[in-house]
C-alpha cells in the first residue's frame, strides 16, 4: 500500500478497515481506489488532489467470489 493511500476510512461514524486495494484510477486532479473491507464489501473512494480529501463514491455489499 502506498503511504499516501488510506488504511481505513470513516462512514456514518464507523471506522472501516481497508484490507485490500483492488484497483486504482488516477486522473489529472484526483485518484480513485476500489477497496475491500474485512466483511468483503467493496467501496470506491476518491481523493481530490488539490485538497487531499477522500470521499466515498460507491458501495457494494459483499462478499464476492475470488
N, C-alpha and C positions, 0 to 999 in steps of 0.2 A: 504494500500500500504506500502511495506517495505521501510524504509528510504533510502536504497541503490538503490532503483528502480526509474527510471526516471518518472517525471510527464509530461514531454514534450520532444520533440526532434526536431532537425532541418533537413530538407530535401530540397535540391535545394534552400537554402536560406529562406525557410519558416519555421516558428515555428509551430509545430503541437502538440496540447494538447492531452494527454492521458486521456481518460475518464474512461477506464476500462481495467484491465488486465484480459484476458480470460483464459490464461494457462501459465504454467512455465515448462521448461525442464532444469534441472541442469545437468551439465556434470562434468568431472574431472577438467577442467580448463576454463569452460565457463558457461553461463546461457542464455537460450533463453526465450523470453517473447512474447506471442501473445497478441497484444494490439489493442484497437479500439479508433479512434478519433471521434470528435463530428459529423462528416459527415457520420459515420458508416463504414468508410474504415478500413481495417484490415492490420496490419503490423506485421512482425516477426522481432524482434530486438534481437541482440546477444551481450552479454558482454563478452569480453576477460578478464578473471580474472587476468592474470599476468600484464596487462597494465591498466585495468579498463575502457578501451574504449568500447563504444557502436557502433554498426553498424546496418544498415537496411539490412535484408537478403531477404525479400519478401514483396510484396504489393498486396492487392486485393481490388478493388473498391467495396463499399457497396452502400446502406445499405442492410443488411441481415435480414431475418426473425428471430425473437427471438426463 
